Amino acid sequence: IKRSLAAFDARGASAIEFALVGSIFMMMLLAAFEFGFMLFVQSVLDNAARDAARLIRTGQAQTSSNAKNAFSTLLCSEVGSLIGCGNIVYQAQTFNDWSSAQSAVNTPATRDSNGNVPPGPFNPGTRQQIVVVTVTYNYPFFTPCIGELVGGGTQSALLMSTVVFQNEPY
């Protein structure tokens, strides 16, 4: 009887140890998956913003019938169904000098009361103008516990991609 009680105590200790260590391990595993996927979405957003901004830089957007539509169409096709075009907010602003453009880049994005970024102006500019294109996506966390810890209660993270360039002499 003494031996069977000792085996029962060991099994109980293992269960308690697993409960303590296993929950932390699962949380770390979920966090690694969440942040890995968020990094992947950020990479897709960066590439889409860069490719769509190239339409402005080369003058293809300005010479089309609707510059904003041309930009939006390419941006949406690049992000595909991963993000969804309705969840992306973008803007293009023109500046006359690089220091003004730098101040626009350093200005943080503001969210409204619902946690969304309001749409901004879209001005692709003309030849040789400096343009700042900003594309934002409100990334919703799919694990609520990670969202609470990282999102500050918003359950989302603001992913942003900024492209700064001078239009070519098209």
C-alpha positions as CSV (number, residue, x, y, z in Angstrom):
1,I,0.0,0.0,0.0
2,K,2.8,2.4,0.8
3,R,4.3,1.8,-2.7
4,S,1.1,2.5,-4.5
5,L,0.6,5.8,-2.6
6,A,4.0,6.9,-3.6
7,A,3.3,6.2,-7.3
8,F,0.0,8.2,-6.9
9,D,1.9,11.1,-5.4
10,A,4.4,11.1,-8.3
11,R,1.6,11.1,-10.9
12,G,-0.1,14.0,-9.1
13,A,3.1,16.0,-8.9
14,S,3.6,15.5,-12.7
15,A,0.1,16.7,-13.4
16,I,0.7,19.8,-11.3
17,E,4.1,20.5,-12.9
18,F,2.6,20.1,-16.3
19,A,-0.3,22.5,-15.4
20,L,2.3,25.1,-14.4
21,V,4.8,24.7,-17.1
22,G,2.4,23.6,-19.9
23,S,0.2,26.7,-19.7
24,I,3.3,28.9,-20.0
25,F,4.6,26.8,-22.9
26,M,1.3,27.0,-24.7
27,M,1.2,30.8,-24.2
28,M,4.7,31.1,-25.6
29,L,3.7,28.9,-28.6
30,L,0.6,31.0,-29.3
31,A,2.7,34.2,-29.1
32,A,5.3,32.8,-31.5
33,F,2.6,31.9,-34.0
34,E,0.8,35.2,-33.6
35,F,3.9,37.3,-34.0
36,G,5.2,35.2,-36.9
37,F,1.9,35.6,-38.8
38,M,1.9,39.4,-37.9
39,L,5.4,39.7,-39.4
40,F,4.3,37.9,-42.5
41,V,1.3,40.2,-42.9
42,Q,3.6,43.2,-42.4
43,S,5.9,41.9,-45.1
44,V,3.0,41.5,-47.5
45,L,1.8,45.0,-46.7
46,D,5.3,46.4,-47.3
47,N,5.7,44.8,-50.7
48,A,2.2,45.8,-51.8
49,A,2.8,49.4,-50.7
50,R,6.1,49.5,-52.6
51,D,4.7,48.1,-55.8
52,A,1.7,50.4,-55.7
53,A,3.9,53.4,-55.0
54,R,5.9,52.6,-58.0
55,L,2.8,53.4,-60.2
56,I,3.0,56.9,-58.7
57,R,6.7,57.3,-59.0
58,T,6.8,56.3,-62.7
59,G,3.8,58.5,-63.5
60,Q,1.6,55.5,-64.6
61,A,-1.0,56.4,-62.0
62,Q,-1.1,60.1,-62.9
63,T,-1.4,59.4,-66.7
64,S,-4.2,56.9,-66.1
65,S,-7.8,58.1,-66.1
66,N,-8.1,57.8,-62.3
67,A,-4.8,57.8,-60.3
68,K,-6.4,56.7,-57.0
69,N,-8.3,53.8,-58.7
70,A,-5.1,52.6,-60.4
71,F,-3.2,52.7,-57.1
72,S,-6.0,51.0,-55.2
73,T,-6.5,48.3,-57.7
74,L,-2.8,47.3,-57.6
75,L,-2.6,47.5,-53.9
76,C,-5.7,45.3,-53.4
77,S,-4.5,42.7,-55.9
78,E,-1.1,42.5,-54.0
79,V,-2.6,42.0,-50.6
80,G,-5.2,39.6,-51.9
81,S,-7.5,37.7,-49.6
82,L,-4.9,37.7,-46.8
83,I,-5.8,41.2,-45.6
84,G,-8.7,42.2,-47.7
85,C,-8.9,45.5,-49.5
86,G,-11.6,46.9,-47.3
87,N,-9.4,46.8,-44.2
88,I,-6.6,48.9,-45.7
89,V,-6.3,52.7,-45.4
90,Y,-3.8,54.6,-47.6
91,Q,-2.8,58.1,-48.4
92,A,-0.4,59.9,-50.7
93,Q,0.9,63.4,-49.8
94,T,3.2,65.6,-51.8
95,F,6.0,67.9,-50.4
96,N,8.3,70.4,-51.9
97,D,11.4,69.5,-49.8
98,W,12.8,66.5,-48.0
99,S,12.6,68.0,-44.5
100,S,8.8,68.5,-44.8
101,A,8.5,64.9,-46.0
102,Q,10.6,63.8,-43.1
103,S,8.3,65.5,-40.6
104,A,5.3,63.7,-42.2
105,V,7.0,60.4,-41.9
106,N,7.7,61.0,-38.2
107,T,4.1,62.0,-37.4
108,P,2.4,59.0,-35.7
109,A,-0.9,57.7,-37.1
110,T,-3.9,58.6,-35.1
111,R,-6.9,56.3,-34.4
112,D,-10.5,57.3,-34.0
113,S,-12.7,56.2,-31.1
114,N,-13.2,52.8,-32.7
115,G,-9.5,52.2,-33.0
116,N,-9.4,52.7,-36.8
117,V,-7.2,55.0,-38.8
118,P,-9.2,57.6,-40.7
119,P,-8.5,57.8,-44.5
120,G,-6.1,60.6,-45.6
121,P,-5.7,62.6,-48.7
122,F,-4.6,61.1,-52.0
123,N,-2.4,63.4,-54.0
124,P,0.1,61.6,-56.3
125,G,1.8,64.8,-57.3
126,T,3.5,65.7,-60.6
127,R,7.0,65.3,-62.0
128,Q,9.9,65.5,-59.6
129,Q,7.7,66.1,-56.6
130,I,8.5,64.4,-53.3
131,V,5.7,61.9,-52.3
132,V,5.0,60.1,-49.1
133,V,2.7,57.1,-49.4
134,T,1.4,55.5,-46.2
135,V,-0.5,52.3,-46.1
136,T,-2.0,51.1,-42.8
137,Y,-3.8,48.0,-41.6
138,N,-5.4,47.4,-38.3
139,Y,-4.2,43.8,-37.6
140,P,-6.7,42.0,-35.3
141,F,-5.1,39.5,-32.9
142,F,-6.6,36.0,-33.3
143,T,-5.6,35.0,-29.8
144,P,-7.4,37.2,-27.3
145,C,-4.9,36.7,-24.5
146,I,-2.0,37.9,-26.7
147,G,-4.1,40.9,-27.8
148,E,-4.8,41.9,-24.2
149,L,-1.1,41.7,-23.3
150,V,0.2,43.5,-26.4
151,G,-2.6,45.5,-27.9
152,G,-3.3,47.6,-24.8
153,G,-6.9,46.6,-24.7
154,T,-7.6,47.4,-28.4
155,Q,-7.3,43.7,-29.5
156,S,-5.4,45.0,-32.6
157,A,-2.0,46.3,-33.7
158,L,-1.5,49.0,-36.2
159,L,0.7,47.8,-39.1
160,M,2.1,50.6,-41.2
161,S,4.2,50.8,-44.4
162,T,5.6,54.1,-45.6
163,V,7.3,54.7,-48.9
164,V,9.1,58.0,-49.6
165,F,10.3,58.9,-53.0
166,Q,10.7,61.6,-55.6
167,N,8.6,61.2,-58.8
168,E,10.5,60.5,-62.0
169,P,10.5,63.1,-64.8
170,Y,7.9,61.0,-66.8
